[in-house]
Each structure stands twice: as structure tokens, then as C-alpha cells.
Amino acid sequence: MVDAHRTFVIVGAGLAGAKAAETLRSEGFTGRVILIGDERDHPYERPPLSKGYLTGKDDRESVFVHEPSWYAAADVELHLGQPAVHLDRDAKKVVLGDGTVLYYDKLLLATGAEPRRLDIPGTGLAGVHHLRRLAHAERLKGVLAGLGRDNGHLLIAGAGWIGLEVAAAARGYGAEVTVVEPEATPLHAVLGPEIGRLFADLHADHGVRFHFGARLTEIVGHDGMVLAARTDDGEEHPAHAVLSAIGAAPRTALAETAGLALVDREHGGGIAVDSSLRTSDPDVYAVGDVAAAHHPVLGTRLRVEHWANALNGGPAAARAMLGQEVGYDRVPYFFSDQYDVGLEYSGYAPAGGYDQVLIRGDVGKREFIAFWLSEGRVLAGMNVNVWDVTEHIQALIRSKTAVNREALADPSVPLDSLVRAEGA
């Protein structure tokens, strides 16, 4: 029996919001739980959109967080296909696009992020795509299959994780792929030039063409169809479809108009929250891609856009809303699959924040761990086709102490022994 005297509202029906709703019920909350999403689909996970679902290995139903029947069984009220358009913190109410007004005792903002847009001529052509939502993936999946059948060209703007994963999927369908990237290597801001070059080689080995040091200036088309794309160095590239993969921006409009504290874009943007995921309003919390949280282990404010942050952050926010003591200190983590390469990355090593990249293993065989170090301390680690080491890498990051670099680079020295040595 639901206690209607207390209402918790969650704005954002993605993984973070769905897991928060699940946790409220599993922790014994008996009030109303209302989950608002501007998409008509039930909450789903985003990694398959550029991985298994896009490549055709996984079916559509595999992406959903819960079975549709779960929400009614758990007494979670769904408002799907309606965006939240206004937040009145004084009246403690949220207004939806259709005029529905919902009052709350506690509010969780899990509004996520949206793709950054190319600001160039030609982006209105039918063959220009983004990848953020399930509907985007459904459309793009058909496009890639068609390009593969017709020997067509996909041009991707941006060599980040989404751009590279889509490049791998497109090559799997047989499409020709060109990636335009303003930096000198893929993943330059995340991994730096040393490891970025390895990903350039991986994709080049599978037939992907890169055009580094350039930006798109125009997408050329006829009768609504894409024909080519031009770059600022005067080059013209054949293209029958274009994917804009130039990053994502946190969806902060609701919070901004409500007067909640934000972080400026120069520092990653997002809604400012403390380590318990509470905003500047004690009855409003934020989580997932939109939240810029103070991280007690890393000692900085950080906005993390990856799956694990939504998976773990949603439950943490729910417990904080219930009044439990929460210090959200998960080490940032993400994973990627490209061709026959699988990887996991843990930690945070911004450009200019590390002084050495140390390799453990065989780069040539693409079986190695890369560590980003600062004065001998492990800031981040990425295991490539090496498994069951994430726990040890994260323990080294948490230790915040200098490691024996020779032992760290030696595959014959078990990583867990280094963790024990640092903890001794």
C-alpha cells in the first residue's frame, strides 16, 4: 500500500532514474515514486546503442533496465513521452509539457546529456545523424546496413568513444568509413597521444580512414541527401551519411531556470552536487551525466558520463533522499568494445595531470594495461584484453601512494601484490 503523504519525483527515465526508483522500493520507501521521461520508451541502458544493439548482436529487448510490467508491480508511476518543462522549488512542484503538475517532497534530477550539434551548413540533411537515444540507434542501424550493402561511405565527425565504436560497427556491416578529428590522435583528451595512436592503428588495420587536424565546415547534399563533407583544410570527403560524434552537453536547463547552482562549461558543466549527490537545494538531488559531484577520493569536482556512474549513482542518490549517510566515491569506470579489442578504464587522468604513461604487457598483441601516473601515483589504468584486474587497478588509485614502477610494469608481478604492498 502506497503512502500518498510522501512523494519522491525522479526527472529522467534513464538507467540512473530507473535504478533510483528500484532502490527506493528495495530500501522500504512506501510513498509515491514518480518517474518522468521525455521518451516514450521504458528506461533503457545506453551502451548497447553503440555496441551490441547497433552491431546486431543483441536484440532490442535486451537494452531495457526492467521488464515493462515491473513498474506497475513496484508501484512506480511512469510519465513517459512528456518532458519536465518547469521546476518551482518554492512550491516544490514540477510541470510537464502537457500541463500536468506534480508535487514532491524530494526531487531527483537525472536529466542526462544531449549530443552537441555541428554548427555548419548542411546539418539539416536527412543523412546527418546523432547517437544518444534508442530511436537514433534504430535509425542508424538501418543506415549502416544499407551502406554496407551499397558500398556506401559513412563520415564520422569526432574520434571519441562513440565515434570509434560506430566506426567499428559500420565496418562490421561493410561500410566505408572516414573519421575527421581536430586532434592528432583519437581519444586525445581522454587517453593522450601515446595510447590514442594505438586506437588509430587498430581502426586503420580494419580499413578506417582518419583525417586528423581538421574540422568539418560543410556537409554537401542534393535533394536532402548527403553527397560529401568538406573540412577546413580544403579537403572534400565522399559521404552518403554523416554521424556527429563531437561530445555531449549536460541537460541543465530545468535546474538553471530553477536557480540551482551549476558548474561552468569550462570545468565540465553540470549541476553542482556534494558527495551525497545533494544540490544547492537540500530537497533536490542530481545524478548521472548531469551531476558534477565532489569526489572525496579524487579531490575534485567531476562530471562522469559513463554507464557505471548511472548504474551506481542512482541507488546512492535514492539512499541519500531517504536520509541515509552517503558518500559517493566510486572510482570512474567505463568499458568499450571495438573489433576484437575489449577494454576497461578506471580513474581520472586529465590532460596535463599526469607525467608518465606506463605499459604493462604486450602492446603489439593488444594485450596490456596502461597506467597514467603522477609522481609515481596511479591516477588511472586501462586494461586492454586483460581481464579480472579492475578491482586491483582501482585499489591502486585509491591508495594515492607512489608504486614501484618496475614492478608495476612487470606482468610477472601480480597486481594484487602491489595493492597489498601499498596498503601495508
Disulfide bonds with the S-S distance in Angstrom:
none
